[in-house]
């Protein structure tokens, strides 16, 4: 719509703003609903291995994006922060579809939320955003 320079009527914009204002609440609600840590000691090693691999690769990719991409510093900083975002909440559903360990995926997802939010905050502080 923006590219075509089409403006929506006032009532439509008012409704869209009202619905859009609920996005933050719904996002936090979905995180709360999906947050489920089931810590099974027999899977702890695999969980730590998966999360360590995920965040190690993320750190390498984030450093590469920041130091190698030809974008402005603002764009590179934003890409670094986004790289540390939590695992998609759809990951356990896809894990189920391929016959994987859904409980492990759900726990990794929940822990990824905590680690990801912390690392994103640290990156924002370090990159002075």
MOPAC internal coordinates of N, CA, C and O (Angstrom, degrees):
PM7 1SCF
backbone

  N    0.0000 0     0.00 0     0.00 0    0    0    0
  C    1.4496 1     0.00 0     0.00 0    1    0    0
  C    1.5123 1   111.02 1     0.00 0    2    1    0
  O    1.2310 1   121.15 1   140.30 1    3    2    1
  N    1.3268 1   115.41 1   -39.70 1    3    2    1
  C    1.4548 1   119.28 1  -179.35 1    5    3    2
  C    1.5218 1   111.27 1   -66.67 1    6    5    3
  O    1.2310 1   120.57 1   138.02 1    7    6    5
  N    1.3277 1   116.51 1   -41.98 1    7    6    5
  C    1.4577 1   120.07 1   179.02 1    9    7    6
  C    1.5302 1   111.87 1   -62.92 1   10    9    7
  O    1.2310 1   121.36 1   144.36 1   11   10    9
  N    1.3193 1   115.00 1   -35.64 1   11   10    9
  C    1.4622 1   119.81 1  -179.82 1   13   11   10
  C    1.5309 1   112.38 1   -87.06 1   14   13   11
  O    1.2310 1   121.05 1   179.14 1   15   14   13
  N    1.3185 1   115.59 1    -0.86 1   15   14   13
  C    1.4650 1   122.61 1  -179.49 1   17   15   14
  C    1.5341 1   112.50 1    56.84 1   18   17   15
  O    1.2310 1   122.02 1  -137.95 1   19   18   17
  N    1.3252 1   113.74 1    42.05 1   19   18   17
  C    1.4642 1   120.10 1   177.76 1   21   19   18
  C    1.5195 1   107.96 1   -96.92 1   22   21   19
  O    1.2310 1   120.72 1   -54.08 1   23   22   21
  N    1.3184 1   116.24 1   125.92 1   23   22   21
  C    1.4556 1   121.08 1   178.38 1   25   23   22
  C    1.5231 1   109.54 1  -103.18 1   26   25   23
  O    1.2310 1   121.18 1   -46.53 1   27   26   25
  N    1.3215 1   115.35 1   133.47 1   27   26   25
  C    1.4566 1   120.78 1   179.08 1   29   27   26
  C    1.5230 1   109.94 1   -83.78 1   30   29   27
  O    1.2310 1   120.26 1   -27.49 1   31   30   29
  N    1.3227 1   117.10 1   152.51 1   31   30   29
  C    1.4704 1   119.95 1   178.34 1   33   31   30
  C    1.5297 1   111.43 1   -62.25 1   34   33   31
  O    1.2310 1   120.94 1   -25.02 1   35   34   33
  N    1.3282 1   115.80 1   154.98 1   35   34   33
  C    1.4641 1   122.40 1  -178.83 1   37   35   34
  C    1.5202 1   114.53 1   -51.05 1   38   37   35
  O    1.2310 1   119.06 1   131.11 1   39   38   37
  N    1.3536 1   119.41 1   -48.89 1   39   38   37
  C    1.4718 1   119.43 1  -179.64 1   41   39   38
  C    1.5264 1   113.07 1   -60.86 1   42   41   39
  O    1.2310 1   120.07 1   144.22 1   43   42   41
  N    1.3300 1   117.48 1   -35.78 1   43   42   41
  C    1.4646 1   120.92 1   178.65 1   45   43   42
  C    1.5271 1   109.43 1   -66.88 1   46   45   43
  O    1.2310 1   120.49 1   136.98 1   47   46   45
  N    1.3402 1   116.66 1   -43.02 1   47   46   45
  C    1.4727 1   120.90 1   178.49 1   49   47   46
  C    1.5321 1   110.74 1   -64.47 1   50   49   47
  O    1.2310 1   120.20 1   139.29 1   51   50   49
  N    1.3317 1   117.23 1   -40.71 1   51   50   49
  C    1.4673 1   120.28 1   178.46 1   53   51   50
  C    1.5252 1   110.78 1   -60.90 1   54   53   51
  O    1.2310 1   120.53 1   136.04 1   55   54   53
  N    1.3356 1   116.60 1   -43.96 1   55   54   53
  C    1.4578 1   120.88 1   179.37 1   57   55   54
  C    1.5328 1   110.60 1   -64.52 1   58   57   55
  O    1.2310 1   120.78 1   136.47 1   59   58   57
  N    1.3448 1   116.11 1   -43.53 1   59   58   57
  C    1.4674 1   120.11 1  -179.93 1   61   59   58
  C    1.5213 1   111.23 1   -63.13 1   62   61   59
  O    1.2310 1   119.86 1   142.01 1   63   62   61
  N    1.3246 1   117.87 1   -37.99 1   63   62   61
  C    1.4644 1   120.51 1   178.14 1   65   63   62
  C    1.5205 1   111.16 1   -67.02 1   66   65   63
  O    1.2310 1   120.54 1   141.92 1   67   66   65
  N    1.3391 1   116.57 1   -38.08 1   67   66   65
  C    1.4600 1   120.10 1   178.82 1   69   67   66
  C    1.5416 1   110.18 1   -64.83 1   70   69   67
  O    1.2310 1   120.76 1   133.70 1   71   70   69
  N    1.3223 1   116.15 1   -46.30 1   71   70   69
  C    1.4676 1   120.59 1   179.48 1   73   71   70
  C    1.5269 1   109.92 1   -66.44 1   74   73   71
  O    1.2310 1   120.14 1   138.19 1   75   74   73
  N    1.3163 1   117.35 1   -41.81 1   75   74   73
  C    1.4602 1   121.39 1   179.75 1   77   75   74
  C    1.5167 1   112.11 1   -63.20 1   78   77   75
  O    1.2310 1   120.38 1   147.19 1   79   78   77
  N    1.3355 1   116.87 1   -32.81 1   79   78   77
  C    1.4608 1   120.77 1   178.59 1   81   79   78
  C    1.5194 1   112.53 1   -65.10 1   82   81   79
  O    1.2310 1   120.40 1   156.61 1   83   82   81
  N    1.3208 1   116.84 1   -23.39 1   83   82   81
  C    1.4676 1   120.88 1   179.90 1   85   83   82
  C    1.5271 1   111.68 1   -82.39 1   86   85   83
  O    1.2310 1   119.75 1   169.58 1   87   86   85
  N    1.3194 1   118.09 1   -10.42 1   87   86   85
  C    1.4660 1   121.03 1  -176.51 1   89   87   86
  C    1.5193 1   113.01 1   -56.89 1   90   89   87
  O    1.2310 1   120.03 1   133.58 1   91   90   89
  N    1.3229 1   117.54 1   -46.42 1   91   90   89
  C    1.4675 1   119.83 1  -178.59 1   93   91   90
  C    1.5209 1   110.56 1   -60.83 1   94   93   91
  O    1.2310 1   120.67 1   135.29 1   95   94   93
  N    1.3215 1   116.32 1   -44.71 1   95   94   93
  C    1.4595 1   120.22 1   178.99 1   97   95   94
  C    1.5221 1   110.88 1   -61.68 1   98   97   95
  O    1.2310 1   120.28 1   134.33 1   99   98   97
  N    1.3279 1   117.07 1   -45.67 1   99   98   97
  C    1.4618 1   120.64 1  -178.80 1  101   99   98
  C    1.5278 1   111.65 1   -65.14 1  102  101   99
  O    1.2310 1   120.22 1   142.74 1  103  102  101
  N    1.3185 1   117.18 1   -37.26 1  103  102  101
  C    1.4672 1   120.39 1   178.22 1  105  103  102
  C    1.5195 1   110.53 1   -62.58 1  106  105  103
  O    1.2310 1   120.32 1   134.11 1  107  106  105
  N    1.3233 1   117.00 1   -45.89 1  107  106  105
  C    1.4672 1   120.85 1   179.49 1  109  107  106
  C    1.5274 1   110.25 1   -67.02 1  110  109  107
  O    1.2310 1   120.30 1   141.96 1  111  110  109
  N    1.3256 1   117.03 1   -38.04 1  111  110  109
  C    1.4556 1   120.70 1   177.21 1  113  111  110
  C    1.5274 1   111.06 1   -62.01 1  114  113  111
  O    1.2310 1   120.03 1   135.78 1  115  114  113
  N    1.3299 1   117.56 1   -44.22 1  115  114  113
  C    1.4641 1   120.84 1   179.57 1  117  115  114
  C    1.5279 1   111.62 1   -65.27 1  118  117  115
  O    1.2310 1   120.43 1   143.21 1  119  118  117
  N    1.3231 1   116.79 1   -36.79 1  119  118  117
  C    1.4681 1   119.35 1   176.09 1  121  119  118
  C    1.5197 1   109.11 1   -63.09 1  122  121  119
  O    1.2310 1   120.49 1   136.80 1  123  122  121
  N    1.3236 1   116.66 1   -43.20 1  123  122  121
  C    1.4645 1   120.68 1   179.51 1  125  123  122
  C    1.5102 1   112.63 1   -63.96 1  126  125  123
  O    1.2310 1   120.54 1   139.44 1  127  126  125
  N    1.3175 1   116.58 1   -40.56 1  127  126  125
  C    1.4588 1   120.38 1   179.75 1  129  127  126
  C    1.5250 1   110.41 1   -67.58 1  130  129  127
  O    1.2310 1   120.66 1   139.08 1  131  130  129
  N    1.3199 1   116.34 1   -40.92 1  131  130  129
  C    1.4597 1   120.04 1  -176.96 1  133  131  130
  C    1.5139 1   114.41 1   -82.11 1  134  133  131
  O    1.2310 1   120.27 1   170.97 1  135  134  133
  N    1.3265 1   117.10 1    -9.03 1  135  134  133
  C    1.4620 1   120.60 1  -176.50 1  137  135  134
  C    1.5142 1   109.69 1   -77.13 1  138  137  135
  O    1.2310 1   120.78 1   -69.49 1  139  138  137
  N    1.3115 1   116.11 1   110.51 1  139  138  137
  C    1.4588 1   120.93 1  -176.93 1  141  139  138
  C    1.5278 1   108.42 1  -150.62 1  142  141  139
  O    1.2310 1   121.11 1   -75.42 1  143  142  141
  N    1.3128 1   115.48 1   104.58 1  143  142  141
  C    1.4629 1   118.64 1   178.97 1  145  143  142
  C    1.5203 1   108.57 1  -100.64 1  146  145  143
  O    1.2310 1   121.42 1   -66.91 1  147  146  145
  N    1.3212 1   114.88 1   113.09 1  147  146  145
  C    1.4642 1   121.24 1   174.59 1  149  147  146
  C    1.5108 1   106.29 1  -111.71 1  150  149  147
  O    1.2310 1   120.99 1   -78.83 1  151  150  149
  N    1.2938 1   115.71 1   101.17 1  151  150  149
  C    1.4563 1   119.47 1  -174.35 1  153  151  150
  C    1.5151 1   109.96 1   -91.35 1  154  153  151
  O    1.2310 1   121.05 1   -71.86 1  155  154  153
  N    1.3046 1   115.59 1   108.14 1  155  154  153
  C    1.4523 1   123.15 1   177.48 1  157  155  154
  C    1.5244 1   107.22 1  -108.71 1  158  157  155
  O    1.2310 1   120.44 1   -64.60 1  159  158  157
  N    1.3192 1   116.77 1   115.40 1  159  158  157
  C    1.4726 1   121.03 1  -174.34 1  161  159  158
  C    1.5334 1   112.53 1   -57.01 1  162  161  159
  O    1.2310 1   119.83 1   150.16 1  163  162  161
  N    1.3157 1   117.92 1   -29.84 1  163  162  161
  C    1.4658 1   119.59 1  -179.43 1  165  163  162
  C    1.5259 1   111.44 1   -68.16 1  166  165  163
  O    1.2310 1   120.01 1   158.09 1  167  166  165
  N    1.3249 1   117.59 1   -21.91 1  167  166  165
  C    1.4669 1   121.86 1   179.73 1  169  167  166
  C    1.5202 1   112.53 1  -104.03 1  170  169  167
  O    1.2310 1   120.00 1  -179.75 1  171  170  169
  N    1.3070 1   117.60 1     0.25 1  171  170  169
  C    1.4697 1   120.80 1  -175.63 1  173  171  170
  C    1.5233 1   111.95 1   -59.42 1  174  173  171
  O    1.2310 1   120.19 1   138.21 1  175  174  173
  N    1.3096 1   117.24 1   -41.79 1  175  174  173
  C    1.4641 1   120.68 1  -179.88 1  177  175  174
  C    1.5159 1   112.15 1   -61.66 1  178  177  175
  O    1.2310 1   120.86 1   134.31 1  179  178  177
  N    1.3377 1   115.95 1   -45.69 1  179  178  177
  C    1.4709 1   120.01 1   178.54 1  181  179  178
  C    1.5162 1   110.78 1   -64.67 1  182  181  179
  O    1.2310 1   120.46 1   140.21 1  183  182  181
  N    1.3270 1   116.72 1   -39.79 1  183  182  181
  C    1.4628 1   120.93 1  -179.66 1  185  183  182
  C    1.5242 1   110.68 1   -62.69 1  186  185  183
  O    1.2310 1   120.62 1   131.75 1  187  186  185
  N    1.3200 1   116.42 1   -48.25 1  187  186  185
  C    1.4727 1   120.67 1   179.49 1  189  187  186
  C    1.5236 1   109.98 1   -62.77 1  190  189  187
  O    1.2310 1   120.29 1   138.25 1  191  190  189
  N    1.3252 1   117.06 1   -41.75 1  191  190  189
  C    1.4620 1   121.28 1   179.67 1  193  191  190
  C    1.5287 1   111.09 1   -61.62 1  194  193  191
  O    1.2310 1   120.30 1   134.24 1  195  194  193
  N    1.3280 1   117.04 1   -45.76 1  195  194  193
  C    1.4703 1   121.22 1  -179.53 1  197  195  194
  C    1.5227 1   111.27 1   -64.19 1  198  197  195
  O    1.2310 1   120.62 1   133.75 1  199  198  197
  N    1.3334 1   116.41 1   -46.25 1  199  198  197
  C    1.4649 1   119.17 1  -178.80 1  201  199  198
  C    1.5278 1   111.76 1   -68.62 1  202  201  199
  O    1.2310 1   120.41 1   142.04 1  203  202  201
  N    1.3298 1   116.83 1   -37.96 1  203  202  201
  C    1.4674 1   119.74 1   177.83 1  205  203  202
  C    1.5265 1   110.41 1   -64.31 1  206  205  203
  O    1.2310 1   120.49 1   137.29 1  207  206  205
  N    1.3237 1   116.66 1   -42.71 1  207  206  205
  C    1.4552 1   120.23 1   177.62 1  209  207  206
  C    1.5275 1   110.70 1   -63.76 1  210  209  207
  O    1.2310 1   120.39 1   135.27 1  211  210  209
  N    1.3135 1   116.87 1   -44.73 1  211  210  209
  C    1.4639 1   121.40 1  -178.77 1  213  211  210
  C    1.5232 1   111.14 1   -59.67 1  214  213  211
  O    1.2310 1   120.11 1   131.09 1  215  214  213
  N    1.3332 1   117.40 1   -48.91 1  215  214  213
  C    1.4605 1   119.71 1  -176.54 1  217  215  214
  C    1.5301 1   112.42 1   -78.64 1  218  217  215
  O    1.2310 1   119.61 1   154.99 1  219  218  217
  N    1.3227 1   118.35 1   -25.01 1  219  218  217
  C    1.4701 1   120.46 1   174.27 1  221  219  218
  C    1.5231 1   110.38 1   -68.21 1  222  221  219
  O    1.2310 1   120.68 1   132.41 1  223  222  221
  N    1.3235 1   116.31 1   -47.59 1  223  222  221
  C    1.4621 1   120.62 1   177.53 1  225  223  222
  C    1.5264 1   109.97 1   -62.60 1  226  225  223
  O    1.2310 1   120.73 1   140.08 1  227  226  225
  N    1.3175 1   116.21 1   -39.92 1  227  226  225
  C    1.4645 1   120.27 1   178.07 1  229  227  226
  C    1.5237 1   111.09 1   -60.88 1  230  229  227
  O    1.2310 1   120.26 1   136.80 1  231  230  229
  N    1.3247 1   117.10 1   -43.20 1  231  230  229
  C    1.4630 1   120.88 1  -179.72 1  233  231  230
  C    1.5294 1   110.83 1   -62.81 1  234  233  231
  O    1.2310 1   120.43 1   138.04 1  235  234  233
  N    1.3297 1   116.78 1   -41.96 1  235  234  233
  C    1.4672 1   120.35 1   179.27 1  237  235  234
  C    1.5302 1   110.12 1   -65.71 1  238  237  235
  O    1.2310 1   120.56 1   133.62 1  239  238  237
  N    1.3361 1   116.53 1   -46.38 1  239  238  237
  C    1.4608 1   119.84 1   179.20 1  241  239  238
  C    1.5285 1   111.88 1   -64.37 1  242  241  239
  O    1.2310 1   120.35 1   140.64 1  243  242  241
  N    1.3228 1   116.94 1   -39.36 1  243  242  241
  C    1.4694 1   120.62 1   179.28 1  245  243  242
  C    1.5290 1   110.39 1   -63.76 1  246  245  243
  O    1.2310 1   120.64 1   137.58 1  247  246  245
  N    1.3340 1   116.38 1   -42.42 1  247  246  245
  C    1.4666 1   119.84 1   177.73 1  249  247  246
  C    1.5253 1   110.69 1   -64.02 1  250  249  247
  O    1.2310 1   120.51 1   138.03 1  251  250  249
  N    1.3274 1   116.63 1   -41.97 1  251  250  249
  C    1.4685 1   120.32 1   178.13 1  253  251  250
  C    1.5230 1   110.60 1   -63.01 1  254  253  251
  O    1.2310 1   120.28 1   136.41 1  255  254  253
  N    1.3256 1   117.08 1   -43.59 1  255  254  253
  C    1.4673 1   119.98 1   178.74 1  257  255  254
  C    1.5239 1   110.95 1   -62.09 1  258  257  255
  O    1.2310 1   120.63 1   138.11 1  259  258  257
  N    1.3186 1   116.39 1   -41.89 1  259  258  257
  C    1.4604 1   119.48 1  -176.08 1  261  259  258
  C    1.5246 1   112.03 1   -70.45 1  262  261  259
  O    1.2310 1   120.43 1   138.23 1  263  262  261
  N    1.3354 1   116.79 1   -41.77 1  263  262  261
  C    1.4576 1   119.61 1  -173.72 1  265  263  262
  C    1.5309 1   114.58 1   -93.38 1  266  265  263
  O    1.2310 1   119.53 1   160.45 1  267  266  265
  N    1.3208 1   118.50 1   -19.55 1  267  266  265
  C    1.4540 1   119.79 1  -173.38 1  269  267  266
  C    1.5293 1   115.73 1  -110.35 1  270  269  267
  O    1.2310 1   119.69 1   156.12 1  271  270  269
  N    1.3120 1   118.20 1   -23.88 1  271  270  269
  C    1.4652 1   119.42 1  -177.17 1  273  271  270
  C    1.5256 1   111.55 1   -75.43 1  274  273  271
  O    1.2310 1   120.43 1   -35.63 1  275  274  273
  N    1.3201 1   116.78 1   144.37 1  275  274  273
  C    1.4723 1   120.85 1  -175.93 1  277  275  274
  C    1.5382 1   113.80 1   -88.35 1  278  277  275
  O    1.2310 1   119.82 1  -147.77 1  279  278  277
  N    1.3179 1   117.95 1    32.23 1  279  278  277
  C    1.4605 1   121.31 1  -179.72 1  281  279  278
  C    1.5204 1   110.36 1   -97.52 1  282  281  279
  O    1.2310 1   121.07 1    -7.18 1  283  282  281
  N    1.3217 1   115.57 1   172.82 1  283  282  281
  C    1.4628 1   119.64 1   176.77 1  285  283  282
  C    1.5324 1   109.34 1   -65.82 1  286  285  283
  O    1.2310 1   120.90 1   -18.21 1  287  286  285
  N    1.3195 1   115.88 1   161.79 1  287  286  285
  C    1.4651 1   120.04 1  -179.10 1  289  287  286
  C    1.5258 1   111.30 1   -60.89 1  290  289  287
  O    1.2310 1   120.09 1   144.14 1  291  290  289
  N    1.3216 1   117.44 1   -35.86 1  291  290  289
  C    1.4696 1   120.59 1   179.32 1  293  291  290
  C    1.5243 1   111.33 1   -61.05 1  294  293  291
  O    1.2310 1   120.45 1   134.45 1  295  294  293
  N    1.3307 1   116.74 1   -45.55 1  295  294  293
  C    1.4649 1   121.17 1  -179.38 1  297  295  294
  C    1.5215 1   110.21 1   -66.23 1  298  297  295
  O    1.2310 1   120.10 1   135.75 1  299  298  297
  N    1.3271 1   117.42 1   -44.25 1  299  298  297
  C    1.4640 1   120.69 1   179.56 1  301  299  298
  C    1.5318 1   110.92 1   -62.92 1  302  301  299
  O    1.2310 1   120.24 1   139.98 1  303  302  301
  N    1.3243 1   117.15 1   -40.02 1  303  302  301
  C    1.4720 1   120.76 1   178.22 1  305  303  302
  C    1.5145 1   110.58 1   -64.03 1  306  305  303
  O    1.2310 1   120.43 1   137.44 1  307  306  305
  N    1.3086 1   116.78 1   -42.56 1  307  306  305
  C    1.4617 1   120.73 1   178.89 1  309  307  306
  C    1.5276 1   110.82 1   -62.94 1  310  309  307
  O    1.2310 1   120.06 1   138.97 1  311  310  309
  N    1.3215 1   117.49 1   -41.03 1  311  310  309
  C    1.4640 1   120.48 1   178.16 1  313  311  310
  C    1.5249 1   111.64 1   -62.95 1  314  313  311
  O    1.2310 1   120.19 1   142.91 1  315  314  313
  N    1.3249 1   117.24 1   -37.09 1  315  314  313
  C    1.4675 1   120.94 1   177.53 1  317  315  314
  C    1.5209 1   110.32 1   -63.68 1  318  317  315
  O    1.2310 1   120.43 1   134.02 1  319  318  317
  N    1.3165 1   116.78 1   -45.98 1  319  318  317
  C    1.4707 1   120.45 1  -179.76 1  321  319  318
  C    1.5291 1   110.11 1   -62.91 1  322  321  319
  O    1.2310 1   120.22 1   135.40 1  323  322  321
  N    1.3197 1   117.19 1   -44.60 1  323  322  321
  C    1.4659 1   121.08 1  -179.56 1  325  323  322
  C    1.5254 1   111.00 1   -64.39 1  326  325  323
  O    1.2310 1   119.95 1   145.29 1  327  326  325
  N    1.3176 1   117.71 1   -34.71 1  327  326  325
  C    1.4668 1   120.72 1   179.72 1  329  327  326
  C    1.5259 1   111.36 1   -59.74 1  330  329  327
  O    1.2310 1   120.27 1   147.36 1  331  330  329
  N    1.3247 1   117.08 1   -32.64 1  331  330  329
  C    1.4634 1   120.45 1  -178.64 1  333  331  330
  C    1.5258 1   113.27 1   -88.31 1  334  333  331
  O    1.2310 1   120.08 1  -172.21 1  335  334  333
  N    1.3138 1   117.44 1     7.79 1  335  334  333
  C    1.4648 1   119.60 1  -179.58 1  337  335  334
  C    1.5312 1   109.85 1   -65.57 1  338  337  335
  O    1.2310 1   120.52 1   -23.78 1  339  338  337
  N    1.3336 1   116.61 1   156.22 1  339  338  337
  C    1.4688 1   120.17 1  -177.36 1  341  339  338
  C    1.5290 1   113.28 1   -62.22 1  342  341  339
  O    1.2310 1   121.24 1   -18.37 1  343  342  341
  N    1.3101 1   115.24 1   161.63 1  343  342  341
  C    1.4657 1   122.48 1   176.03 1  345  343  342
  C    1.5275 1   107.71 1   -60.58 1  346  345  343
  O    1.2310 1   121.01 1   -33.50 1  347  346  345
  N    1.3066 1   115.67 1   146.50 1  347  346  345
  C    1.4642 1   120.41 1   178.59 1  349  347  346
  C    1.5235 1   110.84 1   -58.07 1  350  349  347
  O    1.2310 1   121.03 1   -40.17 1  351  350  349
  N    1.3226 1   115.63 1   139.83 1  351  350  349
  C    1.4681 1   119.16 1   179.33 1  353  351  350
  C    1.5232 1   111.53 1   -69.52 1  354  353  351
  O    1.2310 1   120.29 1   168.71 1  355  354  353
  N    1.3296 1   117.06 1   -11.29 1  355  354  353
  C    1.4595 1   120.67 1   177.59 1  357  355  354
  C    1.5270 1   112.19 1   -82.64 1  358  357  355
  O    1.2310 1   119.80 1   170.61 1  359  358  357
  N    1.3168 1   117.99 1    -9.39 1  359  358  357
  C    1.4659 1   121.16 1  -176.36 1  361  359  358
  C    1.5316 1   113.01 1   -56.87 1  362  361  359
  O    1.2310 1   118.83 1   135.23 1  363  362  361
  N    1.3422 1   119.84 1   -44.77 1  363  362  361
  C    1.4707 1   117.58 1   178.56 1  365  363  362
  C    1.5289 1   113.35 1   -62.21 1  366  365  363
  O    1.2310 1   120.20 1   145.37 1  367  366  365
  N    1.3285 1   117.23 1   -34.63 1  367  366  365
  C    1.4716 1   119.97 1   178.96 1  369  367  366
  C    1.5251 1   110.19 1   -66.23 1  370  369  367
  O    1.2310 1   120.35 1   137.01 1  371  370  369
  N    1.3316 1   116.93 1   -42.99 1  371  370  369
  C    1.4646 1   119.98 1   177.28 1  373  371  370
  C    1.5230 1   110.81 1   -66.87 1  374  373  371
  O    1.2310 1   120.46 1   143.37 1  375  374  373
  N    1.3113 1   116.73 1   -36.63 1  375  374  373
  C    1.4648 1   120.32 1   177.41 1  377  375  374
  C    1.5212 1   110.09 1   -60.90 1  378  377  375
  O    1.2310 1   120.72 1   139.37 1  379  378  377
  N    1.3208 1   116.24 1   -40.63 1  379  378  377
  C    1.4684 1   120.87 1   178.02 1  381  379  378
  C    1.5257 1   110.75 1   -63.83 1  382  381  379
  O    1.2310 1   120.62 1   138.38 1  383  382  381
  N    1.3242 1   116.42 1   -41.62 1  383  382  381
  C    1.4701 1   120.07 1  -178.07 1  385  383  382
  C    1.5325 1   112.48 1   -63.55 1  386  385  383
  O    1.2310 1   120.53 1   149.24 1  387  386  385
  N    1.3183 1   116.59 1   -30.76 1  387  386  385
  C    1.4738 1   118.54 1  -179.82 1  389  387  386
  C    1.5236 1   112.10 1   -96.62 1  390  389  387
  O    1.2310 1   120.57 1  -172.67 1  391  390  389
  N    1.3349 1   116.51 1     7.33 1  391  390  389
  C    1.4606 1   120.48 1   175.63 1  393  391  390
  C    1.5142 1   114.41 1    78.70 1  394  393  391
  O    1.2310 1   120.17 1  -155.07 1  395  394  393
  N    1.3341 1   117.28 1    24.93 1  395  394  393
  C    1.4597 1   121.71 1  -179.75 1  397  395  394
  C    1.5181 1   112.63 1   -86.87 1  398  397  395
  O    1.2310 1   121.06 1     6.80 1  399  398  397
  N    1.2920 1   115.57 1  -173.20 1  399  398  397
  C    1.4611 1   123.39 1  -178.67 1  401  399  398
  C    1.5381 1   109.10 1   -83.84 1  402  401  399
  O    1.2310 1   120.86 1   -85.34 1  403  402  401
  N    1.3221 1   115.97 1    94.66 1  403  402  401
  C    1.4581 1   121.97 1  -175.20 1  405  403  402
  C    1.5235 1   111.47 1   -65.74 1  406  405  403
  O    1.2310 1   120.22 1   141.57 1  407  406  405
  N    1.3122 1   117.19 1   -38.43 1  407  406  405
  C    1.4610 1   120.16 1  -179.91 1  409  407  406
  C    1.5289 1   110.65 1   -63.27 1  410  409  407
  O    1.2310 1   120.49 1   137.52 1  411  410  409
  N    1.3259 1   116.67 1   -42.48 1  411  410  409
  C    1.4632 1   120.92 1   177.41 1  413  411  410
  C    1.5300 1   110.17 1   -64.35 1  414  413  411
  O    1.2310 1   120.43 1   137.21 1  415  414  413
  N    1.3271 1   116.78 1   -42.79 1  415  414  413
  C    1.4631 1   120.68 1   179.59 1  417  415  414
  C    1.5282 1   110.86 1   -63.76 1  418  417  415
  O    1.2310 1   120.16 1   139.62 1  419  418  417
  N    1.3237 1   117.30 1   -40.38 1  419  418  417
  C    1.4670 1   121.09 1   179.38 1  421  419  418
  C    1.5231 1   111.40 1   -65.84 1  422  421  419
  O    1.2310 1   120.64 1   137.49 1  423  422  421
  N    1.3162 1   116.38 1   -42.51 1  423  422  421
  C    1.4657 1   120.18 1   178.41 1  425  423  422
  C    1.5193 1   110.58 1   -66.60 1  426  425  423
  O    1.2310 1   120.44 1   136.85 1  427  426  425
  N    1.3296 1   116.77 1   -43.15 1  427  426  425
  C    1.4689 1   120.28 1   177.61 1  429  427  426
  C    1.5222 1   110.64 1   -61.48 1  430  429  427
  O    1.2310 1   120.60 1   140.52 1  431  430  429
  N    1.3220 1   116.46 1   -39.48 1  431  430  429
  C    1.4587 1   120.88 1   177.86 1  433  431  430
  C    1.5247 1   111.26 1   -61.86 1  434  433  431
  O    1.2310 1   120.35 1   133.57 1  435  434  433
  N    1.3194 1   116.93 1   -46.43 1  435  434  433
  C    1.4661 1   121.17 1  -178.86 1  437  435  434
  C    1.5247 1   111.70 1   -64.99 1  438  437  435
  O    1.2310 1   120.49 1   136.46 1  439  438  437
  N    1.3222 1   116.66 1   -43.54 1  439  438  437
  C    1.4628 1   119.74 1   179.05 1  441  439  438
  C    1.5266 1   110.17 1   -68.78 1  442  441  439
  O    1.2310 1   120.75 1   145.24 1  443  442  441
  N    1.3298 1   116.18 1   -34.76 1  443  442  441
  C    1.4657 1   120.75 1   177.35 1  445  443  442
  C    1.5312 1   111.09 1   -61.39 1  446  445  443
  O    1.2310 1   120.20 1   145.84 1  447  446  445
  N    1.3023 1   117.23 1   -34.16 1  447  446  445
  C    1.4704 1   120.40 1   177.60 1  449  447  446
  C    1.5244 1   109.81 1   -61.53 1  450  449  447
  O    1.2310 1   120.67 1   131.51 1  451  450  449
  N    1.3292 1   116.33 1   -48.49 1  451  450  449
  C    1.4653 1   120.12 1  -179.53 1  453  451  450
  C    1.5240 1   112.09 1   -63.48 1  454  453  451
  O    1.2310 1   120.79 1   131.07 1  455  454  453
  N    1.3360 1   116.09 1   -48.93 1  455  454  453
  C    1.4606 1   120.11 1  -178.81 1  457  455  454
  C    1.5207 1   110.67 1   -66.27 1  458  457  455
  O    1.2310 1   120.70 1   135.92 1  459  458  457
  N    1.3364 1   116.27 1   -44.08 1  459  458  457
  C    1.4561 1   120.58 1  -178.42 1  461  459  458
  C    1.5225 1   113.00 1   -61.51 1  462  461  459
  O    1.2310 1   120.48 1   134.79 1  463  462  461
  N    1.3298 1   116.68 1   -45.21 1  463  462  461
  C    1.4642 1   119.32 1   179.06 1  465  463  462
  C    1.5274 1   111.19 1   -63.79 1  466  465  463
  O    1.2310 1   120.62 1   140.57 1  467  466  465
  N    1.3206 1   116.42 1   -39.43 1  467  466  465
  C    1.4681 1   119.61 1   177.88 1  469  467  466
  C    1.5242 1   110.98 1   -65.13 1  470  469  467
  O    1.2310 1   120.43 1   134.17 1  471  470  469
  N    1.3405 1   116.78 1   -45.83 1  471  470  469
  C    1.4642 1   119.91 1  -178.94 1  473  471  470
  C    1.5256 1   111.85 1   -68.24 1  474  473  471
  O    1.2310 1   120.12 1   144.03 1  475  474  473
  N    1.3235 1   117.38 1   -35.97 1  475  474  473
  C    1.4586 1   119.77 1   176.80 1  477  475  474
  C    1.5240 1   110.55 1   -62.92 1  478  477  475
  O    1.2310 1   120.75 1   139.52 1  479  478  477
  N    1.3202 1   116.16 1   -40.48 1  479  478  477
  C    1.4661 1   120.34 1   177.93 1  481  479  478
  C    1.5183 1   110.59 1   -64.52 1  482  481  479
  O    1.2310 1   120.71 1   135.25 1  483  482  481
  N    1.3243 1   116.26 1   -44.75 1  483  482  481
  C    1.4759 1   120.12 1   178.51 1  485  483  482
  C    1.5321 1   110.22 1   -60.61 1  486  485  483
  O    1.2310 1   120.33 1   135.78 1  487  486  485
  N    1.3296 1   116.98 1   -44.22 1  487  486  485
  C    1.4673 1   120.50 1   179.92 1  489  487  486
  C    1.5346 1   111.02 1   -62.09 1  490  489  487
  O    1.2310 1   120.62 1   140.99 1  491  490  489
  N    1.3152 1   116.42 1   -39.01 1  491  490  489
  C    1.4693 1   119.37 1   178.82 1  493  491  490
  C    1.5241 1   110.86 1   -65.39 1  494  493  491
  O    1.2310 1   120.38 1   143.60 1  495  494  493
  N    1.3268 1   116.87 1   -36.40 1  495  494  493
  C    1.4679 1   120.53 1   178.46 1  497  495  494
  C    1.5312 1   109.94 1   -71.62 1  498  497  495
  O    1.2310 1   120.57 1   133.88 1  499  498  497
  N    1.3343 1   116.52 1   -46.12 1  499  498  497
  C    1.4594 1   120.93 1  -178.14 1  501  499  498
  C    1.5282 1   111.06 1   -63.95 1  502  501  499
  O    1.2310 1   120.64 1   139.16 1  503  502  501
  N    1.3363 1   116.39 1   -40.84 1  503  502  501
  C    1.4657 1   120.71 1  -178.08 1  505  503  502
  C    1.5274 1   112.27 1   -85.62 1  506  505  503
  O    1.2310 1   120.80 1  -176.83 1  507  506  505
  N    1.3319 1   116.08 1     3.17 1  507  506  505
  C    1.4662 1   123.15 1   176.64 1  509  507  506
  C    1.5280 1   111.64 1    53.98 1  510  509  507
  O    1.2310 1   121.58 1  -126.49 1  511  510  509
  N    1.3399 1   114.57 1    53.51 1  511  510  509
  C    1.4645 1   119.76 1  -179.73 1  513  511  510
  C    1.5086 1   111.16 1   -91.18 1  514  513  511
  O    1.2310 1   120.10 1   180.00 1  515  514  513

